[in-house]
Amino acid sequence: MTKQLHLIPLLLLLLLPSRPAVAVTTWKGGVSGYWDVPTNWAGGYPASNTTVRLNHDRQTNAYTVVVSGPATTDKLWIDTYGSVPVHLLVNPSGSLELYSMRMGFKEDDRESGFTIDGGSVLGMEAASSAITNTAFLIGNNPGCIATLDIINDGTLSVMGSNGLVAAGSKESIGRITVTNGTMNIRDSLTLGKGPQALGELQISGTSSVSITGMLHMAKLELGALSPTGTVHVSGGSLECGGLNIGARGTGSFTLEGGQVQALAGGITLGQFDSSARLNIFGGTMETIGSPLTIGQLDSSADLCMTNGFLNIDGAITLGASSRTAGSMLLTGGTVHTKELIISSASSSTGTVHIQGGTFDVDETVQVGPEGTGALHLECGILRTTDLVAGGGAAAACTLTGGELIIRGPENSDLALSNSLLHLEKTLIQWSNPNLSAWVSNSVSSGSLTWTNGMAYGTLSSNGFDGCLTNQHSLLFWDNLDNGSFSTQSVLWVEESPYLTWTDSHLLYGSNALWSADPDQDGQNNLIEFGLGGNPTNGPDPETRTTFLPRADLNQMEFTYRRRSQPAAYGLTYQLEHSSDLVTPNWTTAEFIPFGESAPFEDFVTVTNRIPMNHEHRYIRLSIQLD
């Protein structure tokens, strides 16, 4: 019985790990020196199962530790007291193997740096279960500043299971720059993890950055104060399992050149009470079998693109969950996606504004299927199979320029429900629609409007195949033979010359109405437009009509100005007379055309005569806008 009592604790001792205690060695060399000089270390030369500390316990000046050959350690801590920086340099002939690294570890840290200049650093996967911490932390303590630079063909490989974190503590700053270098991360990269922290990543030149897991920008772990995470790519390549821009904080991503690829995780712009922005000024960004989500989980997010190529191998969704706002502004470049969904959740808003470039959608554009969605095509090209607006709180499609191409199969859809489609000076090319069904069925509790437009182009011998009118405007469609097995249907509306005229005189709002008189000279805008006046500078003598009695002919000559091509401006001029103003009976009878002048600056002077065979005769010029 006694032997059994002694054997039990002995057996427990045998089951414990046999790994020896980790030794700590501290740099004690001069202001600058080499890692491979044993006398530079207090506590023994670094080897495996060693913790290396580079700090300023006893240093009074900045110093740099240079790795110029093979080096190894277990853990590396780079920290500093006060404002004097500590710097570790791995030069082209150097290499360093370790399990974990912390920069800015001590309290009240200020600045520390790590440069991989042509050499290599390997963060190894733990071979023993006793090694549980394999993280690389850039900016690990409150208030510290830590910088990691990978330059000139330098390589960093983080193969541990905890990835890399930049700015992981409150008010810390962690910066990573990769310039003509290589960075490989097996797990994830997080930029900005602590409250009010700032994590940054810059990629340029011919660099290659590969992240197997997610790339998070601003992912708050504890606390209430949001961190900030930023990425700037101006060259090279970035591949990651997914992009999370604004995971829980303020995230931004700027692409100016190079290539960015997100795999199964896709791209999420704004998540969990975040604000996020994606700027694409050049280069290529794409997903592989995954979507782009703009605005999710109580966040707001914006995408601004002026150049480059964005290819989403999935759907682009704006306003993907309640109480979110997502917007997209395209002024140049090319966007390609399988589907575009604008405001897909109730209590969400989504806006897409196309001012230039090309937006290519393989399948359907949905505007406001659940929330409040808006699509504005001002310039550029939007291609899609179907355009469906409405179904949610509100939807508006405002097409004031550019070209909408509906290229779907036969009976592809342009449908409105609880929504507004506003056309003004936009060309719509529609392949193989069922136009008769569209005219009768496309509008359901919605409205189709366009602003005082006129047709442009050449009428075919058979005329247009159909025409809708609204407020003196025309929406035409024509099945044109394009030499293929099918016909191409074209819809178009052009801004009226009257609106072009009001724009040229900077008339907006109520001052742009044809009945308005902005300069208060007694002539409304329609009269000024028809007679060639200026609606902003008071009386225009040249627009006044004149009367000339011809007693020898017992006639009166009435002279006025009009447009030389009135039909092109949608104008109709008509002289009318009446002998009584109390109960007038206006008529056009008895006027005798006498002649008109040669055109000058798009106007002619027209003279008509009328007999003076009534005791009273009142004459007026009527101008109508078709």
C-alpha positions as CSV (number, residue, x, y, z in Angstrom):
1,M,0.0,0.0,0.0
2,T,2.8,2.4,0.8
3,K,4.6,1.7,-2.5
4,Q,1.5,2.5,-4.4
5,L,1.2,5.9,-2.7
6,H,4.7,6.8,-3.9
7,L,4.3,5.5,-7.4
8,I,1.4,7.8,-8.3
9,P,3.2,11.2,-8.1
10,L,6.2,9.6,-9.9
11,L,3.9,8.6,-12.8
12,L,2.5,12.2,-12.9
13,L,6.0,13.6,-13.2
14,L,6.8,11.4,-16.1
15,L,3.7,12.7,-18.0
16,L,4.7,16.4,-17.8
17,P,6.5,17.9,-20.8
18,S,10.3,17.6,-20.5
19,R,11.0,20.8,-22.4
20,P,13.7,22.8,-20.5
21,A,13.0,26.4,-19.2
22,V,13.5,29.1,-21.8
23,A,16.6,31.2,-21.3
24,V,16.4,35.0,-21.6
25,T,19.2,36.9,-23.3
26,T,19.4,40.7,-23.6
27,W,21.4,42.8,-26.0
28,K,24.3,44.6,-24.3
29,G,26.5,45.5,-27.2
30,G,27.5,48.9,-28.3
31,V,25.6,51.5,-30.3
32,S,25.6,49.2,-33.3
33,G,26.8,45.6,-33.7
34,Y,26.2,42.2,-35.1
35,W,23.9,39.5,-33.8
36,D,26.5,36.8,-34.3
37,V,29.0,38.3,-31.9
38,P,28.6,36.3,-28.6
39,T,29.9,39.1,-26.4
40,N,27.1,41.4,-27.4
41,W,24.6,39.3,-25.4
42,A,24.0,39.3,-21.7
43,G,22.7,35.8,-20.8
44,G,24.4,33.8,-23.5
45,Y,24.4,33.7,-27.3
46,P,20.8,33.3,-28.7
47,A,19.9,29.8,-29.8
48,S,16.8,27.7,-30.0
49,N,14.7,27.7,-26.8
50,T,15.8,31.3,-26.1
51,T,14.0,34.5,-25.6
52,V,15.8,37.5,-27.1
53,R,15.1,41.0,-25.7
54,L,16.3,44.2,-27.5
55,N,15.5,47.0,-25.1
56,H,16.8,50.2,-23.6
57,D,17.3,49.2,-20.0
58,R,20.9,50.4,-20.1
59,Q,21.3,52.1,-23.5
60,T,21.3,55.9,-23.9
61,N,21.5,56.1,-27.7
62,A,19.7,54.5,-30.6
63,Y,21.2,51.3,-31.8
64,T,20.8,48.7,-34.6
65,V,21.3,45.0,-34.3
66,V,22.4,43.5,-37.6
67,V,21.7,39.9,-38.6
68,S,24.2,38.9,-41.3
69,G,24.2,35.1,-41.1
70,P,21.9,32.3,-39.8
71,A,20.3,33.1,-36.5
72,T,17.6,31.4,-34.4
73,T,15.6,32.0,-31.3
74,D,12.3,31.1,-29.7
75,K,10.8,34.5,-29.0
76,L,12.0,38.0,-30.0
77,W,10.9,41.1,-28.1
78,I,11.9,44.5,-29.5
79,D,11.0,47.3,-27.2
80,T,12.4,50.6,-25.9
81,Y,12.1,53.0,-23.0
82,G,11.7,56.6,-23.8
83,S,12.2,58.2,-27.3
84,V,15.4,56.4,-28.3
85,P,14.5,53.8,-31.0
86,V,15.7,50.2,-31.3
87,H,16.2,48.7,-34.7
88,L,16.8,45.2,-36.0
89,L,18.2,44.7,-39.5
90,V,18.4,41.4,-41.4
91,N,20.7,42.1,-44.4
92,P,20.9,40.1,-47.7
93,S,23.1,37.4,-46.2
94,G,21.1,37.1,-43.0
95,S,18.3,34.8,-41.9
96,L,16.4,34.5,-38.7
97,E,14.1,31.6,-37.5
98,L,11.8,32.0,-34.6
99,Y,8.3,31.1,-33.2
100,S,7.0,34.5,-32.2
101,M,7.8,38.2,-32.1
102,R,6.6,41.2,-30.2
103,M,7.5,44.8,-31.1
104,G,6.7,47.5,-28.6
105,F,6.3,45.2,-25.7
106,K,7.1,47.3,-22.6
107,E,4.9,50.0,-21.1
108,D,5.4,53.6,-22.2
109,D,7.2,52.4,-25.4
110,R,7.8,54.9,-28.2
111,E,9.4,53.5,-31.3
112,S,11.0,50.3,-32.6
113,G,11.8,49.1,-36.1
114,F,12.5,45.8,-37.9
115,T,13.9,45.9,-41.4
116,I,14.3,42.8,-43.6
117,D,16.6,44.1,-46.3
118,G,17.2,41.2,-48.8
119,G,17.4,38.6,-46.0
120,S,14.7,36.2,-44.8
121,V,12.7,35.8,-41.6
122,L,10.8,32.6,-40.9
123,G,8.1,32.4,-38.2
124,M,7.9,28.7,-37.7
125,E,5.0,26.4,-36.8
126,A,5.5,25.0,-33.4
127,A,6.9,21.5,-33.4
128,S,5.9,20.9,-29.8
129,S,2.5,21.4,-28.2
130,A,4.2,23.2,-25.3
131,I,4.8,26.1,-27.7
132,T,1.4,27.8,-27.8
133,N,2.3,31.4,-28.8
134,T,3.4,31.7,-32.4
135,A,2.0,35.2,-33.1
136,F,3.8,38.1,-34.7
137,L,2.8,41.4,-33.0
138,I,3.8,44.8,-34.5
139,G,2.8,47.4,-31.9
140,N,2.0,45.3,-28.9
141,N,1.6,47.7,-26.0
142,P,-0.4,50.9,-25.4
143,G,1.1,54.0,-26.9
144,C,3.9,52.3,-28.8
145,I,5.1,52.8,-32.4
146,A,6.4,49.8,-34.3
147,T,7.4,49.5,-37.9
148,L,8.2,46.5,-40.1
149,D,9.8,47.1,-43.4
150,I,10.4,44.3,-46.0
151,I,12.6,45.7,-48.9
152,N,14.9,44.6,-51.7
153,D,13.8,41.0,-52.1
154,G,13.5,40.5,-48.4
155,T,11.1,37.7,-47.2
156,L,8.9,37.3,-44.2
157,S,7.1,34.0,-43.8
158,V,4.7,33.7,-40.8
159,M,3.8,30.0,-40.7
160,G,2.4,30.0,-37.1
161,S,-1.3,29.5,-36.3
162,N,-1.8,33.0,-34.9
163,G,-0.9,35.1,-37.9
164,L,0.3,38.7,-37.7
165,V,-1.3,41.7,-35.9
166,A,-0.3,45.3,-36.4
167,A,-1.4,47.7,-33.6
168,G,-2.9,45.3,-31.2
169,S,-3.1,47.5,-28.1
170,K,-4.8,50.8,-27.1
171,E,-3.5,53.8,-29.0
172,S,-0.7,51.8,-30.5
173,I,0.6,52.3,-34.1
174,G,1.8,49.4,-36.2
175,R,3.1,49.9,-39.7
176,I,4.1,47.3,-42.3
177,T,5.6,48.3,-45.6
178,V,6.5,45.8,-48.4
179,T,8.6,47.4,-51.1
180,N,10.0,44.9,-53.7
181,G,9.7,42.2,-51.0
182,T,7.7,39.1,-50.1
183,M,5.4,38.4,-47.2
184,N,3.6,35.1,-46.6
185,I,1.2,34.6,-43.8
186,R,-0.3,31.2,-43.1
187,D,-3.2,32.5,-40.9
188,S,-4.6,36.0,-40.9
189,L,-3.4,39.6,-40.9
190,T,-5.2,42.1,-38.7
191,L,-4.5,45.9,-38.9
192,G,-5.8,47.8,-36.0
193,K,-7.0,45.6,-33.2
194,G,-6.8,47.7,-30.0
195,P,-9.0,50.7,-29.0
196,Q,-8.0,53.8,-31.0
197,A,-5.1,51.9,-32.5
198,L,-3.7,52.4,-36.1
199,G,-2.6,49.5,-38.2
200,E,-1.2,50.2,-41.7
201,L,0.0,48.1,-44.6
202,Q,1.7,49.5,-47.8
203,I,2.6,47.4,-50.8
204,S,4.5,48.7,-53.7
205,G,7.0,47.9,-56.5
206,T,7.2,44.2,-57.4
207,S,6.2,42.9,-54.0
208,S,4.2,39.7,-53.4
209,V,2.0,39.4,-50.3
210,S,0.1,36.2,-49.7
211,I,-2.3,35.6,-46.8
212,T,-4.0,32.3,-46.5
213,G,-6.7,33.6,-44.1
214,M,-8.5,36.9,-43.9
215,L,-7.0,40.4,-44.1
216,H,-8.9,42.4,-41.5
217,M,-8.8,46.2,-41.3
218,A,-9.9,47.7,-37.9
219,K,-11.1,44.7,-36.0
220,L,-11.7,45.8,-32.4
221,E,-11.2,42.9,-29.9
222,L,-12.0,44.6,-26.6
223,G,-13.2,48.1,-25.5
224,A,-15.4,50.7,-27.1
225,L,-13.0,53.0,-28.9
226,S,-12.7,52.1,-32.6
227,P,-9.4,51.3,-34.2
228,T,-8.3,52.3,-37.7
229,G,-6.9,49.9,-40.3
230,T,-5.6,51.0,-43.7
231,V,-4.1,49.3,-46.8
232,H,-2.4,51.1,-49.7
233,V,-1.4,49.0,-52.7
234,S,0.4,50.8,-55.5
235,G,2.2,47.9,-57.1
236,G,2.9,44.2,-56.8
237,S,0.3,41.6,-55.8
238,L,-1.8,40.9,-52.8
239,E,-3.7,37.6,-52.4
240,C,-5.8,36.7,-49.4
241,G,-8.5,34.4,-48.3
242,G,-10.8,37.4,-48.0
243,L,-10.8,41.2,-47.4
244,N,-12.7,42.6,-44.4
245,I,-12.5,46.4,-44.6
246,G,-13.8,47.9,-41.5
247,A,-14.4,44.8,-39.5
248,R,-15.2,46.6,-36.3
249,G,-13.9,50.2,-36.6
250,T,-12.7,52.5,-39.4
251,G,-11.2,50.6,-42.4
252,S,-9.9,51.9,-45.7
253,F,-8.3,50.3,-48.7
254,T,-6.7,52.2,-51.6
255,L,-5.6,50.5,-54.8
256,E,-3.6,52.6,-57.2
257,G,-1.7,49.8,-59.1
258,G,-0.9,46.1,-59.0
259,Q,-3.2,43.2,-58.4
260,V,-5.5,42.3,-55.5
261,Q,-7.2,38.9,-55.3
262,A,-9.7,37.7,-52.6
263,L,-10.6,34.1,-52.5
264,A,-13.5,32.3,-50.8
265,G,-14.0,35.0,-48.1
266,G,-14.8,37.6,-50.7
267,I,-14.7,41.4,-49.9
268,T,-16.8,42.9,-47.1
269,L,-16.8,46.7,-46.9
270,G,-18.1,47.8,-43.5
271,Q,-19.2,45.3,-40.8
272,F,-20.3,45.5,-37.1
273,D,-20.9,49.2,-36.5
274,S,-18.0,50.2,-38.8
275,S,-17.3,52.8,-41.4
276,A,-15.4,51.7,-44.4
277,R,-14.1,53.0,-47.7
278,L,-12.6,51.4,-50.8
279,N,-10.8,53.6,-53.3
280,I,-9.8,52.1,-56.7
281,F,-7.7,54.5,-58.7
282,G,-5.9,51.9,-60.9
283,G,-4.8,48.3,-60.9
284,T,-7.0,45.2,-60.7
285,M,-9.1,43.8,-57.8
286,E,-11.0,40.6,-58.1
287,T,-12.7,37.9,-56.1
288,I,-12.7,34.2,-56.9
289,G,-16.1,32.6,-56.5
290,S,-17.1,35.1,-53.8
291,P,-19.1,38.4,-53.5
292,L,-18.5,42.0,-52.6
293,T,-20.7,43.3,-49.8
294,I,-20.9,47.1,-49.2
295,G,-22.6,48.0,-45.9
296,Q,-23.4,45.2,-43.5
297,L,-24.5,44.9,-39.8
298,D,-25.1,48.5,-38.8
299,S,-22.3,50.0,-40.8
300,S,-21.8,52.5,-43.6
301,A,-19.5,51.9,-46.5
302,D,-18.4,53.7,-49.7
303,L,-16.7,52.5,-52.9
304,C,-15.1,55.1,-55.1
305,M,-13.6,54.0,-58.5
306,T,-11.9,56.3,-61.0
307,N,-9.8,53.8,-63.0
308,G,-8.7,50.2,-63.1
309,F,-10.6,47.0,-63.2
310,L,-12.9,45.5,-60.5
311,N,-14.0,41.9,-61.2
312,I,-16.4,40.3,-58.7
313,D,-17.0,36.6,-59.3
314,G,-20.3,36.8,-57.4
315,A,-22.8,39.5,-56.5
316,I,-22.2,43.1,-55.5
317,T,-24.6,43.9,-52.8
318,L,-25.2,47.4,-51.2
319,G,-27.1,47.7,-47.9
320,A,-26.9,44.0,-47.2
321,S,-28.5,44.1,-43.7
322,S,-30.9,46.4,-41.7
323,R,-29.7,49.8,-40.7
324,T,-26.8,49.9,-43.1
325,A,-25.9,52.3,-45.9
326,G,-23.8,51.4,-48.9
327,S,-22.8,53.6,-51.9
328,M,-20.8,53.1,-55.0
329,L,-19.4,55.9,-57.3
330,L,-18.0,55.0,-60.6
331,T,-16.3,57.8,-62.7
332,G,-14.0,55.6,-64.7
333,G,-12.6,52.1,-65.2
334,T,-14.5,48.8,-65.6
335,V,-16.6,46.9,-63.1
336,H,-17.7,43.3,-63.8
337,T,-20.0,41.3,-61.6
338,K,-22.6,38.5,-61.8
339,E,-25.4,40.5,-60.1
340,L,-25.9,44.0,-58.7
341,I,-28.3,44.3,-55.8
342,I,-28.9,47.8,-54.5
343,S,-30.4,47.8,-50.9
344,S,-31.2,44.2,-50.4
345,A,-32.4,44.4,-46.7
346,S,-35.2,46.3,-45.1
347,S,-34.2,49.6,-43.3
348,S,-31.1,49.8,-45.5
349,T,-30.1,52.2,-48.2
350,G,-28.0,51.6,-51.3
351,T,-26.9,54.0,-54.0
352,V,-25.0,53.4,-57.3
353,H,-23.9,56.5,-59.2
354,I,-22.3,56.0,-62.6
355,Q,-20.6,59.1,-63.9
356,G,-18.2,57.3,-66.3
357,G,-16.6,54.0,-67.2
358,T,-18.3,50.7,-67.8
359,F,-20.5,48.7,-65.4
360,D,-21.0,45.1,-66.7
361,V,-23.5,42.9,-65.0
362,D,-24.0,39.3,-66.2
363,E,-27.4,38.8,-64.7
364,T,-29.9,41.1,-63.1
365,V,-29.6,44.7,-61.6
366,Q,-32.1,44.9,-58.7
367,V,-32.8,48.3,-57.3
368,G,-34.5,48.4,-53.9
369,P,-35.8,44.9,-53.6
370,E,-36.2,45.3,-49.9
371,G,-34.9,48.7,-48.7
372,T,-34.4,52.2,-50.3
373,G,-32.3,51.8,-53.5
374,A,-31.2,54.3,-56.1
375,L,-29.4,53.9,-59.4
376,H,-28.2,57.0,-61.3
377,L,-26.6,56.7,-64.7
378,E,-25.2,60.0,-65.7
379,C,-22.5,59.0,-68.1
380,G,-20.7,55.8,-69.2
381,I,-22.2,52.4,-69.9
382,L,-24.3,50.0,-67.8
383,R,-24.8,46.5,-69.3
384,T,-27.2,44.0,-67.8
385,T,-29.6,41.2,-68.6
386,D,-32.6,42.5,-66.6
387,L,-33.2,45.8,-64.8
388,V,-35.8,45.4,-62.0
389,A,-36.7,48.3,-59.8
390,G,-38.9,48.3,-56.7
391,G,-40.4,45.9,-54.2
392,G,-39.0,47.4,-51.1
393,A,-39.4,50.8,-49.3
394,A,-38.6,52.8,-52.5
395,A,-36.6,52.6,-55.6
396,A,-35.5,55.2,-58.2
397,C,-33.6,54.8,-61.4
398,T,-32.5,58.1,-62.8
399,L,-30.9,57.9,-66.2
400,T,-29.7,61.3,-67.3
401,G,-27.0,60.3,-69.8
402,G,-24.8,57.5,-70.9
403,E,-26.0,54.2,-72.3
404,L,-28.0,51.4,-70.8
405,I,-27.7,48.1,-72.6
406,I,-30.2,45.3,-71.8
407,R,-28.6,42.4,-73.5
408,G,-30.6,39.5,-72.1
409,P,-32.3,36.7,-74.0
410,E,-35.8,37.0,-75.5
411,N,-38.3,38.6,-73.1
412,S,-35.6,40.1,-70.9
413,D,-37.1,42.5,-68.3
414,L,-37.2,46.2,-67.6
415,A,-39.7,46.2,-64.8
416,L,-40.9,48.8,-62.3
417,S,-42.9,48.2,-59.1
418,N,-43.4,50.9,-56.4
419,S,-40.5,52.7,-58.1
420,L,-39.6,55.5,-60.5
421,L,-37.7,55.3,-63.8
422,H,-36.6,58.7,-65.0
423,L,-35.1,59.0,-68.5
424,E,-33.4,62.1,-69.8
425,K,-30.9,62.1,-72.7
426,T,-30.0,58.4,-72.2
427,L,-29.7,55.8,-74.9
428,I,-31.2,52.4,-74.0
429,Q,-30.3,49.4,-76.2
430,W,-32.5,46.4,-75.6
431,S,-31.9,43.1,-77.3
432,N,-34.8,40.9,-78.0
433,P,-37.4,42.3,-75.7
434,N,-41.2,41.7,-75.9
435,L,-42.0,45.3,-76.2
436,S,-45.8,45.0,-76.4
437,A,-45.7,43.1,-73.1
438,W,-43.3,45.6,-71.6
439,V,-45.6,48.5,-72.5
440,S,-48.6,46.9,-70.8
441,N,-46.9,45.1,-67.9
442,S,-43.7,46.7,-66.9
443,V,-45.2,49.4,-64.7
444,S,-47.0,48.2,-61.6
445,S,-47.9,50.8,-59.1
446,G,-44.8,52.7,-60.3
447,S,-44.2,55.5,-62.7
448,L,-42.2,56.1,-65.9
449,T,-41.2,59.7,-66.5
450,W,-38.8,61.5,-68.7
451,T,-38.1,65.2,-69.1
452,N,-39.4,67.1,-72.1
453,G,-37.5,64.9,-74.6
454,M,-37.5,64.6,-78.3
455,A,-36.4,61.8,-80.6
456,Y,-33.0,61.9,-82.3
457,G,-31.6,59.8,-85.1
458,T,-33.1,59.0,-88.5
459,L,-36.5,57.6,-88.9
460,S,-36.7,54.3,-90.7
461,S,-38.9,54.0,-93.8
462,N,-41.6,52.3,-91.7
463,G,-41.3,54.8,-88.9
464,F,-40.8,53.9,-85.2
465,D,-42.3,50.7,-84.0
466,G,-43.8,52.3,-80.9
467,C,-44.0,55.6,-79.1
468,L,-45.1,56.7,-75.6
469,T,-45.8,60.3,-74.7
470,N,-45.6,62.0,-71.4
471,Q,-45.7,65.8,-70.7
472,H,-44.9,66.8,-74.2
473,S,-42.0,64.3,-74.4
474,L,-41.5,61.2,-76.5
475,L,-40.1,57.8,-75.7
476,F,-39.4,55.9,-78.9
477,W,-38.5,52.3,-79.6
478,D,-37.5,50.9,-82.9
479,N,-36.6,47.3,-83.9
480,L,-33.5,47.8,-86.0
481,D,-32.0,45.2,-88.3
482,N,-28.5,44.8,-87.1
483,G,-27.5,42.1,-89.6
484,S,-27.8,39.3,-87.0
485,F,-30.4,36.6,-86.6
486,S,-32.3,38.9,-84.2
487,T,-33.3,42.5,-84.1
488,Q,-32.1,45.1,-81.7
489,S,-34.6,47.4,-80.0
490,V,-33.5,50.9,-79.1
491,L,-35.2,53.2,-76.7
492,W,-34.1,56.8,-76.4
493,V,-35.1,60.1,-74.9
494,E,-33.2,63.3,-75.5
495,E,-33.2,66.4,-73.4
496,S,-35.4,69.1,-75.0
497,P,-33.8,72.2,-76.5
498,Y,-35.8,74.2,-74.0
499,L,-34.0,72.6,-71.1
500,T,-30.7,73.0,-72.9
501,W,-31.6,76.7,-73.2
502,T,-32.5,77.1,-69.5
503,D,-29.2,75.3,-68.5
504,S,-27.2,77.7,-70.7
505,H,-28.8,80.6,-68.8
506,L,-28.3,78.9,-65.4
507,L,-32.0,78.8,-64.6
508,Y,-32.8,76.2,-62.0
509,G,-35.8,75.2,-60.0
510,S,-38.9,77.3,-60.4
511,N,-36.9,79.9,-62.4
512,A,-36.6,77.2,-65.1
513,L,-40.4,76.8,-65.6
514,W,-41.6,78.1,-69.0
515,S,-44.1,80.3,-67.2
516,A,-41.5,82.0,-65.0
517,D,-40.2,85.5,-65.5
518,P,-36.8,85.6,-63.7
519,D,-35.8,89.1,-64.9
520,Q,-39.3,90.5,-64.4
521,D,-39.5,92.2,-67.8
522,G,-43.0,91.1,-68.5
523,Q,-42.0,88.2,-70.8
524,N,-42.0,84.7,-69.5
525,N,-39.3,82.1,-70.3
526,L,-41.3,80.6,-73.2
527,I,-41.6,84.0,-74.9
528,E,-37.9,84.7,-74.4
529,F,-37.0,81.2,-75.7
530,G,-39.2,81.6,-78.8
531,L,-38.2,85.2,-79.7
532,G,-34.5,85.0,-78.8
533,G,-34.5,87.0,-75.6
534,N,-32.3,86.7,-72.5
535,P,-34.3,85.7,-69.4
536,T,-31.8,87.2,-67.0
537,N,-31.1,90.8,-68.1
538,G,-34.4,92.6,-68.3
539,P,-36.2,94.0,-71.4
540,D,-34.9,92.8,-74.8
541,P,-35.9,95.4,-77.5
542,E,-35.1,92.9,-80.4
543,T,-37.9,90.6,-79.2
544,R,-40.6,93.2,-79.4
545,T,-43.3,92.7,-82.1
546,T,-44.0,95.7,-84.4
547,F,-47.2,97.1,-86.1
548,L,-47.1,99.1,-89.3
549,P,-50.3,100.6,-90.8
550,R,-50.6,100.4,-94.5
551,A,-53.4,102.9,-95.3
552,D,-52.8,102.5,-99.0
553,L,-53.6,98.9,-98.7
554,N,-56.1,99.2,-95.9
555,Q,-54.0,96.6,-94.1
556,M,-51.8,96.3,-91.0
557,E,-48.4,94.7,-91.1
558,F,-47.5,92.6,-88.0
559,T,-43.8,91.6,-87.7
560,Y,-42.2,89.3,-85.1
561,R,-39.1,87.1,-84.6
562,R,-39.1,83.3,-84.5
563,R,-36.8,80.4,-84.7
564,S,-35.7,79.5,-88.2
565,Q,-36.4,75.8,-87.5
566,P,-39.2,75.9,-85.0
567,A,-40.0,72.2,-85.2
568,A,-36.5,71.3,-84.1
569,Y,-37.2,73.2,-80.9
570,G,-40.7,71.9,-80.4
571,L,-42.2,75.3,-81.0
572,T,-45.3,76.4,-82.8
573,Y,-46.0,80.1,-83.6
574,Q,-49.5,81.3,-84.4
575,L,-51.0,84.7,-85.1
576,E,-54.5,85.2,-83.8
577,H,-57.0,88.1,-83.8
578,S,-60.3,88.9,-82.1
579,S,-62.6,92.0,-82.3
580,D,-63.7,91.7,-78.7
581,L,-61.6,91.2,-75.5
582,V,-64.6,90.7,-73.2
583,T,-65.8,87.6,-75.0
584,P,-62.9,87.0,-77.3
585,N,-63.2,84.7,-80.3
586,W,-59.6,84.2,-81.4
587,T,-59.1,83.1,-84.9
588,T,-56.3,82.7,-87.4
589,A,-58.3,83.6,-90.5
590,E,-57.5,86.6,-92.8
591,F,-53.8,86.7,-92.0
592,I,-51.8,87.0,-95.2
593,P,-48.1,85.8,-95.1
594,F,-46.0,88.6,-96.6
595,G,-42.5,87.2,-96.2
596,E,-39.6,86.4,-93.9
597,S,-35.9,87.5,-93.7
598,A,-32.9,85.4,-94.3
599,P,-31.9,83.4,-91.2
600,F,-29.4,85.1,-88.8
601,E,-28.1,83.3,-85.7
602,D,-31.0,80.8,-85.9
603,F,-33.7,83.4,-86.1
604,V,-35.8,85.0,-88.9
605,T,-38.1,88.0,-89.0
606,V,-41.6,87.1,-90.2
607,T,-44.2,89.6,-91.6
608,N,-47.9,89.1,-91.9
609,R,-50.7,91.4,-93.1
610,I,-54.3,91.6,-92.0
611,P,-57.1,93.7,-93.4
612,M,-58.3,96.7,-91.4
613,N,-62.0,95.9,-91.9
614,H,-63.1,95.9,-88.3
615,E,-63.7,98.9,-86.0
616,H,-61.7,97.0,-83.3
617,R,-59.1,94.4,-83.9
618,Y,-56.9,92.8,-81.3
619,I,-53.9,90.8,-82.4
620,R,-51.8,88.3,-80.4
621,L,-48.8,86.0,-81.0
622,S,-49.3,82.6,-79.5
623,I,-46.1,80.5,-78.9
624,Q,-46.5,76.9,-77.8
625,L,-44.0,74.3,-76.7
626,D,-44.8,70.8,-78.0
